[in-house]
Amino acid sequence: MQKQENTTFLKAITIRDISDVHSIKEDIKKDMILILRVTPLAQKDVDQLRKVVEELYSIAKTAGADIARLGEERIIVAPANIKIWKPEYDLK
């Protein structure tokens, strides 16, 4: 299978520890769409989860990526050319 120049990959990752942030940062730089499952870390250490989420938010914003919660257990990160619909975008 040949990779096309404009191919965007979607990757699902389970965050178990703060050390997972480094590889996630690299995937954000590669303009991947990421679905991050945070439940294992939330069950282990809520304070660490809060730090991870703050760091991911900062990394995403620096890279021009969009980031949002996807229900209670997941976070989605999308590259700059993809926007995540959020309820506040609904202009009614």
Residue, then its C-alpha position, 0 to 999 in steps of 0.5 A: m500500500q502506497k502512502q499518498e501525500n495528503t493521507t490523514f491517519l486516525k489513531a486510537i491510543t489509551i493513556r495509562d501514564i503521563s509518559d504517554v504524552h511524548s508519543i502523542k505529541e509526536d503524532i500531533k506533529k504528524d497531523m494525525i487524528l487522535i482518539l485518546r482513551v483516558t479511563p485507565l489514567a482517570q481510575k489511577d490518578v485524577d490529578q495526573l490526568r488533569k495535568v496530562v489533559e492540560e499539557l495535551y491542550s497546550i500542545a494541540k493549541t501550539a500545533g494549531a490542532d483542535i482538541a475536544r472531549l468525546g464523551e466521558e472517557r475520550i479526547i479527540v485531537a484533530p490537525a489544523n485542517i480539520k475542525i471538531w464540531k462543538p455545541e457552541y458552534d451551533l448558531k441556531 
